[in-house]
Amino acid sequence: MCAIAMGGIGVGNAVNASTPGTVVRKMEVFSPTGTGLGFVPIYSAIS
């Protein structure tokens, strides 16, 4: 299954997970006008 957000972002390799590891990075997400919308956490591991 591939989820598409507004025809631009696709995720085709998603699987269920429930135990996140430590956040090691963060990726900021922007609107089409450049306004910061928030951050996506990047974990060391998720199982």
C-alpha positions in Angstrom: 0.0 0.0 0.0 1.3 3.5 -0.8 -0.1 6.5 1.0 0.1 9.8 -1.0 -0.2 13.2 0.7 -1.6 15.8 -1.7 0.0 14.1 -4.6 3.5 14.8 -3.5 4.8 12.6 -0.7 4.6 8.8 -0.9 5.3 6.2 1.7 5.3 2.7 0.3 7.4 0.9 2.9 5.4 1.6 6.1 4.9 -1.2 8.7 3.3 -1.4 12.1 5.5 -0.4 15.0 5.0 0.4 18.7 8.3 0.9 20.5 10.3 3.9 19.3 14.0 4.3 20.2 15.7 7.5 20.9 15.1 10.6 18.7 18.4 11.2 16.9 17.4 13.8 14.4 14.4 16.0 13.4 13.2 17.0 9.9 11.3 20.2 9.6 8.2 20.2 7.3 7.1 23.3 5.4 3.9 24.4 3.7 4.0 25.3 0.0 4.5 28.9 1.0 7.5 28.2 3.2 5.9 28.4 6.6 7.3 25.9 9.1 4.6 23.4 10.0 6.5 21.3 12.6 9.0 18.5 12.8 9.1 14.8 12.0 11.1 12.8 14.6 13.8 10.5 13.3 14.4 7.6 15.7 17.5 5.4 16.2 15.3 2.3 15.9 11.6 1.4 16.0 10.4 -2.2 16.7 
